[in-house]
């Protein structure tokens, strides 16, 4: 699971704990567009592995952010959607997304300086 650290120091600590992880914010954004099946999420976020996607969805479900609905049909059908808490979290993240859009060019320009390892990938063995 997510390895929660215990009592929070402040509201920001609690929020960051919930959205921590590379993919959770992008999953929230995808689910804000409407209910999605696992395969749809994989196609919308092609760089995420199935294992990590399943783990992140389980954590978001356990935190009450995502609802998982299993339909009684053959073949089995499962859909993921945002709960009210998840929708309110997405609303809270909207200003962060706006900040990112506003500063994206300058952040991309400084990426090589912030991540020098990306310029010199390890030699193939």
N, C-alpha and C positions, 0 to 999 in steps of 0.2 A: 504494500500500500504506500501511501504518501509519506509516512513517517512524521506525523505532526509533532511539533516541538513542545507543545504544552500551552500554558497560559500566554496570552498575547500581551505585548507591551502597549499597543495602541491599535486603532482601527486599521491603519495602513498595514501594520504587521499581519493582521488577520486577513485582509484582502490579498496581500501578496502571497501569503501561505496558500490560499485557495487557487490562485491563478499561476502559482509557481510551476515551472516546467515549460519546455520550449513550445509545446503545441496547444496548451489549454486555451489561450486567448484566441488562437485561430479557430479552434473547435467552437468556441462560443460565438465567434463571428459567423461561422458556417451555419450553426444551428439557429442563429437569429433570422436567417432567411426562411426558416420553416423546418418541420421535422425531416430528419434524414435517416436513411438506413446506413449500416456500417460500410457497405460498398460505395455508397455515394460519398461518404466522408473520405474514404481512401482516394477516390478519384479527384475530389476537390483539394486534397492535401497529399499530392503524390509522393512527397519525400518522407512521409511518416510511415514507419513499419507497422504491420498489422499488430504486432505485439505491443508496441508503444501506444497505438491508437486504442486498443482494448484496455490497456492499463489506465490511460488518461480518462477514458470514458467511465471506467469503474470508479476512479477517484472522484470525478465530478458528480457521479450519481450518489456516491456515499456522502458527499458534502451537501447534497440537496440542490445542486445547481442544474443537473440534467435528469430528466425523467426517461426511463427505459420502459417501453411498452412492448410486450410480447403478444402477438396476435395468434389466436388459436386457429391455425390453418396449416395446410400442407401445400407446398413446403413452408417451413417455419418463416415467420416474418417478424422482425424486430425493428422498431423505430426509436430514435432518440430525439428528444425535444428539450427546450429550455423550460425550467420551472419558473414560477414567478420570481423566485430569488435569483435564478440565472438571468432572467430578462433585466432585472434591476442591476445586476452586476455588469451586464453589457452596456446599460445606460451610463453607469459610472465610468466605464472604460472609453466611452465615446470621446471625451476631451483628450485622453491620452493618444487616441488614434489621430485626432486633429493635430496635436502637437507633432506626432511622427510625420504626417503628411507635410506639414509646414517646414520641417527641418530635414526631410529625407535626403535632399541633395547634399547638404553639408555633412550629414552623417555618413553617406556613402563615400564622400570624398575623403573622410578621415578613417575609413575602415582599414586601409592598409597599414596605417600608423598604429591603430588600436589592435590589429591582429596581424603582426608581421609573419606569423607562421603560415598564413594563407598565401603569401607571395612565394614562399619556398616550401612546397609540399615535400614530404619525405621521399627519398629515392625509392623506386620500386625494387623489391628484392628479387 
